[in-house]
Amino acid sequence: MAAALAALVLALSAALYVTVATDDGTPRGTIADNRPHHGSSAAPVSTGSWVGSWATAPVGGEPGTEADGMAGRSVRNVVHTGIGGTSARITLSNLYGQSPLTITHASLALSTGDGTAAADSDTMRRLTFDGSPRAVIPAGRQIVSDAVRVVIPRGSDILVTTYSPTPSGPVTYHPRARQISYVAAGDRTEDATGIPYTQQTPYWRYLTALDVLSNEADGTVVAFGDSLTDGVTSTVGANHRWPDILTGRLRTALASGRQLPRYSVVNEGISGNQLLTDGLGRPPESQSGLDRFGRDALSRTNVKVVVIDLGINDILRNPGLADPDRITGGLRTLVRQAHAHGLRVVGATLMPFEGRRGWSPARDAVRRQVNAEIRDGGVYDAVVDFDKALRDPYDPRRLRPAYDSGDHLHPSDSGFAKMAETFDLRVLAGAGQAQL
């Protein structure tokens, strides 16, 4: 009798042992293969850590969508993965909507890689939310999908498509994506051909994160900044923003056997963003770094390190003369918040901008005072010196011509590459240490 009972317990244990190794408590959904046109996958249940493979910050409400939103249209966002995985989930935001956003269908698929809206049909997955293909996102809120089992290669383009049948007010968007996405009339969520997607757009809409269950990374680095992090002058579709290139450097270094943290990198830059001051509107567009830090940095999946490059717009856009002590004080506030969450913070010096409209010797003096405080070690746990790396050695108030996009503020592709190359990758290791 005892032997039979033991055998029964073992059999039940084997049947119940279908589990997923995950990270330390970040949001997760049910691992399921919901292919719309294919049978269930026979692949084994995946293990690993949930990390960010791609992310962006919600910036505001898209002009012209105040009445209807994207009602009756399929929105196909194209995003580029920094790390690979065996399952995926997304985050959709209705932060700037004025009424609930109803999503009746959503899908995820690998792009065919030809720069169009066409998908690899074998990878098409229908997304669900708490088990349902339909989701209603209240105004000002976001939602995380259930996880779907699909192989996501690192360095690949992923198509995330949503369909909303009803008006929702302003569309929450990221306007300077430096990536072409697509729109189709009607519900074409699971269309793999891409043919109905006749409208191109330079925006990301609704989508703010793609997480993967990965064996390639144990945590996430969040690049938190303004247009210099957003990469507004980088080549469209080339993924030449400095966080993209940093991702490649880290991956190459790990492949060569260097003992470094196994981290992914996601980009939470907003063009025009200021550390201390919100934009206009309610909720404010381009919310200040201080106010959005919790949402866009501290709450990212399995975040371990934050890299901060903020402050130049507080100097450039201030109608008067910015107070360097207020800027460094604001940066220290971010670092204290990160330390309270057990995170390490790497900070960047502010690059020069002589030749840009609004530059003055007095404003440049504020920038140099902020940089002196950063270099002195009393702001961040570690420093990456973008200023020293990109300034003109013959005129340190300007960007070096080879690194200047031409507007005297934003780098060229070569400049963004230099920013990423400036990182000593070892600064990503360790815990927060600055004494503030």
N, C-alpha and C positions, 0 to 999 in steps of 0.2 A: 504493500500500500504506500509506504513511504517513498519507495523508488518511483512508483507511478506518479505520485504527487510532485516529486522533484523534476521528473521529465516534463510534466505539464508546465511547471514554473519556467523551466528553461525554454520551452517552446513559446510561451507567451512573451518572455523577455526578448527572444529573437524577433518576434513579430512586431514588437513595439519599438525596437531599436532602429528607428529611421529618424535620425537627428542631424542637425547642422551645427557645426562649430562656428560661433559668432564672436563679435567683439563685445565690448563692455557695456551693453545695454542700450545701444542706439536703436532707433525705430526699425522694425523689421516686419515683413509680411510672411505669408505662407509660401514656402517654396513649391512652385507648381509649374508644370509645362502646359500652357494654355494655347497651343498653336491653333489658329482658327481653321486651318485647312489640312492639318496633318494629325496623325495619331500621336499618342503619348510617347515621349522619349524614353528609351531604355537605359539612358545614362545613369550612373550611380549618383546618389545624393552627394552634393558638393560639400567640401569643408573649406575653412579659411576664415578670413576676417572681413567684415564689411568696411570698405573704405570709399572715399570719394574718387571717382574716375574723371568726373567733369562737374563743374558747377559755375553758376553765374549769379550775380546779385540782381534782385528786382530793383528797377530804377524809378519807374513812374507809370502813369496811365498813358497809353498810346494815343496821341492826338488823332481825332477823326473817328475814334471808336466809342465815344461817349454814349451814343444812343444804342447801337446794336452789338457792340463788341465784335466777335467773329462769328455771330450766329449764322448757321447754315453753311459753314465752311470748315474744311479740314486743314489744320495747321500742322505742317511737317517740319519740325525743327531738326537741323543737322548739327550734331555736336561731335567733338573729337575726343577720344578716350586717352587718358594718360596712363592708365594701368588696366590690365586685363582681369577677367574673372569668369566664373562659371554660372553665376546667377546675377540678376540685375533688378533694380527698382528705381523709380523716379520720384521726384517731388514736383508738384504743380502748385503755383501760387496765384491767389486772387487778392493779393495785398491791396491793389489799387482799384479793384472792382467796387461798384456801389450797390450791387445786388448779388445774390448767390450765382455762382458759375456752375452750370450743369454740364457735365461731361458724360455723354452716353456711350462713347467708344474711345478707346485709346490703344495704341499699339507701339511696339518696339521692334526694330529690325536692323540688321547690318546694311549699310549702303553697298551698292555694287561697286563703288569706288570710282565711278566715271564722272563725278561732279554733277550728277543729275539727282532727281528725286526718286530714282529707281532703287528698289530694295532687293536684297537676296531673299527670295521667297521661302527658302528652307529655314531661314532664321526668324521669320515673321511670328511674333507672339502677341496675343491679345492680352492687354493689361487689365487687372481687376483691382478693386479697392474694397477691402474687407469682404472679398469673395464675390463682389458684384461688378459687372462691367460699367455700371453707372455710378457716378460720384457727384455729389453736390458740395461745392466748396463755398462756405459763407464769405461774404465780403470781409476783407482784411485777414483772411486765414489761408492756410496751405494744407496740402494732403500728401501723404506718402503712399505709393501703390504697394500692393502685394508684390513679393518677389517672383520672378519667372526664371526658370532654368534655361539658360542660353549661354553659349560660349561667346564671350566678348573679348576679342583680341585687343591688346594694347596698341595704341597708335592707329586706331581705325575710326572711321566715321559711322556714327549711329544715327538712325532716323527715329525720332519719337514724334508720333502723330496723335493729335487729339481732335475730337469733333464735338461741337456744342450746338444744339439745335435752337437755342433760345438766346435772346439778348441778355447780357450780363453787365452792361455799363463798360467803363474803360478797361481795356486789356492791359494786364500787368505785363510789362515788357522790359527787355534790355536792348537799347537802341543801337549801340555800336558794337555789334557782334563780330565784325570782321569775318563773317561767314555768311554765305548765301543759304537761306532756307526757302520753303515753298508753301503755297496755299492752293487748294483746289475747291471748287464749288461742290457742295453736297458732301455726303458721308463717304469719303474715299480712304478711310482709315487703314484698311487692310489691302489697298491696292499696291501691288508690288511693281507694276510697270512704270509708275511715275508719270505716265502720259497725261492724266487729268490735272497734274500740278503745273498749271500754265503761268502762275504768278510767282515771281521771285520776290524775296524780301531780305533786307539787311538786318532784320531784328530776330531776337529770340522771344517767343511769346509763351507765357504761362510757365514754361519749364525752367526750373532753377537748379536741379541737381540730378545726376545719374550716379548712383552708387553701385558697386559690384562686390560680390563675394569672391575674395581674391586670395590666392596663395602667393602672390607676387609682392604684397605689401602688408604691413602690420599697422599702419596708421596713415594719417593724412596731414599734409602741410597746406595751410591756407595762406595764399598771397593776398594781402588786404591792402588796397590802395586806391589810387585815382586813375586818370587816363594813362599814366605811365605804366601801370600794371594792366589796365584794360587793353592796352596795345593798339590805340586808335589809329596810329599811322603805320602799323605793320601791314604787310601784303595780305589782301583778302583771300581767305581760303588756304593760306600757307601755314598757319599755326606757328607764327614767328614772334608771338608775344614772349616776354622773358620767362614767365612761368612755364610756357610750353617747352622752351629750350632747357630750362632747369630740369624739367621732367626727364628729358633725354639724357642730360649729363648724369643725373642720379642713376638712371637705369644702366647706362654704359659702365659707370664706375662699379656698380654692384655686380654686373656680369663679369667684370675683370677680376673679381675676388676681393675688392676693397671692403674693409670692415666698416660699413656705414649703416645708418638706419634704413630699413626697407619701407620707404614712404612713397605715397602718391602726392601729387601737387594739384590743387584746384585754384582757380582764379576768381577772386571776389573784388576785382577792381571796378570802380564806377567813374566814368569820365566826368571831370568837373567836381569831383567829390572833395569836400572840405572836412577837416578833422573836427572843427568846433561849431560850424554853422550849417543848419538845414537849408535845403532848397525851399521853393514855394509850394503851396498846396497843403491839403489835409487828407490823408497823411502826406508829409512833405516828400517831394520828389528829390532824389539824390540826398537821402537822409544823411545827416552828419556821421562821420566815423564813430564818434562817441555813442550816438544813438543806435546805430545799426550793428555795432560790434557783436552784441550778443546773438543776433539773428544770423549774421553772415559769417562769423568766425567761430565763436564759442559753440554754436549749435551744429556745426558741420560734423558729418559722420566720422567718428573715431579720430578727431583732430588731436595732434600731438605737438605741433609747432605752428606758430603764426609768424609770418614775415610781413612787417608793416612798412609801407612807403607812402606816408601821408604828410601834408603840411604845406606843400608848394602852393596849392590853391588858396590856402588861408593867407599867404603872403601876397599872391598875385591879385586876388579878387577883393581883398579888403579895401574899402573906399579910402581908408586912412592908412596908417602905418601899423602893421600887425605887431603884437607884443610877443617877442620870442619866448618869454617866460610862460605865457598862456599856452603857446604851442607845445613846448616841452612838458608843461604840466598836463595837458590833454593826452600826450603820448604816454606819460607815466600812468595816467588813469587806466588806459587800455592795458598796459603791462600788468598793473595790479589785478585787474579783472582776469586776465589770462592766468596769472599765477594762482589765483583763487581756484581755478579749474585744473591746476596741475600742469599747465602748458609752458613751453619754452617760447621766448619771443626774440626774434632776430629783427633788427631795425636797420633801415637804409638811411644814408645821408641824402640830403636834398640836392638835386643836380642844378647847375646854373641855367639861366634863361635870358641873358642879355641879348637884345635884338627882338625879343617878344614885346608886343604892345603892352604897356603897363610896367615894364622894367624901369627901375631907377636905382641909383647907387644906394639910397636908403633901404629899399626893399632887399637889395642884394646883401646889405649888412645884416639884416634880420636873418636871412637864410644862412649866412656864415656863422652867426651866433648860435642858431639852432644846431648846425652841424658840429660846432665846437663842443656843445653840451653832449651831443650824441657820441662823438668820438671819445669824450672824457670817460665814458662808461657808466654814467649815472642815469641812463634812460632805459637801455635794453640789456638783455642777457648777452647778446653778441651783436656785432655790427658788420654790415656789408657796405663798403664805401663806393656807392654809385657815383658820387660827385668826383672823387679822385680818379676813377676809372674812365669817365666819359668827358671830363672837362678838357678844354683846349690848353695844352701846356704853355702856349704863348699868351693866352688870355683866359685865365681861370674863371672869368665871369661868364664865359660862353661855352657851349658844347663844342667839342672837337668837330670840325666840318664832316669828317667821314661818318660820324655818329649822329649827325643832325638830319632830321627828315626834311628840313627846309623851313620849318616854322620857328626854329630856335628854342623850342620847349620840348617837343616830343622826339624821341630817337627814331632813326631809320632802322631797317631790319638789322643792319650791322650793329647799330647801337643797342638794340634789344639783345642781340647775341652777346655783346660785350657785358651787358648787365648780368646775364646768366653765368657767363664765364668768370665773373668777378667773385662769385660765391666760393668760399672755402667750404666744401660740402660737410666738413667736420663740424661746422657751427650748428648743424641741424641736430646733433646728438646732445643728450644731457637734459637736465631739468632747468627750470627758471632759477636764476641766481642773482640777478641785479638787486642791489639794496637801494630801495627808493625812499 
